[in-house]
Amino acid sequence: MSRLKLMMAAAMKAKKTWDRIPPEKRQQMLEGAKTTVKTQGPIVAKKAADTARTQAPIVARRIARAIEKARKR
């Protein structure tokens, strides 16, 4: 449960930080990101797919255990 709270806090902080950046600068950042995504996107996607293939059974077991614990309560 504490991980979820930490993730939510990080997401809220990122949103607040993004909102403080002037709109012109945000647009520049997004334009620069487009070229990075075109070059790095396929590499990141392949690594994510490889990780999902190897880690999915582990994550599935953890989720199943959490559901079992919740049902027992």
N, C-alpha and C positions, 0 to 999 in steps of 0.2 A: 504494500500500500504506500510506503514512503517513496518508492521509485516513481509511482504515478504522480504523487504530489510534487516531486522534484522536476519531473518532465513538464508538468503543467506550469510550474513556476518559471522554468526556463523559457517555455513558449510565450508566456505573458511578458517576460522581460524582453525577449526578442521583438515582440510586437510593439512594445512601448519604444524600444530603441529605433525600430524601423519608422515609426510615426514621427520621431523627432528629426529624422533626416529630411532636409528640404526636398520638395517634389522634383526639382530639376536634377539634383544629385541622385535621387532614387532612379530616375529615368536613365541617367548615364550608367549607373550600376547594372541595370537590367539589360541595356544594350550591350555592355561588355560581357555580361553573362551569356548572351546568346551565342557569341563566338566560342566561348569556353565550352558550352554545352555541345555545340556541333563537333568539337574536336575530342572532348573528354567524355561526353555522354555515352557513347558505345562502350568505352572501356569500363566506366562505372557500372553500366548495366550488366556487362558480362561478369564482373566481380560480384555484383549483388546476386545474380542468378547462381553463380557457383556457391556462394555462401548459403543461399537458400536451400540448395540441394543437399549440402552437408549438414546444415544446422536445423533444418525443418523437423526431422524426427525428434531431436532434443527438445525443441521448443514445444512441439505437440505433446510430448510427455509431460513437460512442466505445466502446460495448460490443463491437461487431463488431471494431474494431481491437484491443481488448484480447484478445479471443479469438484473433484471428489471431496476435498476438505470442506468446501462451501456447502455441499449437500449434507455432510455429516453434522453440520452445526445446527 
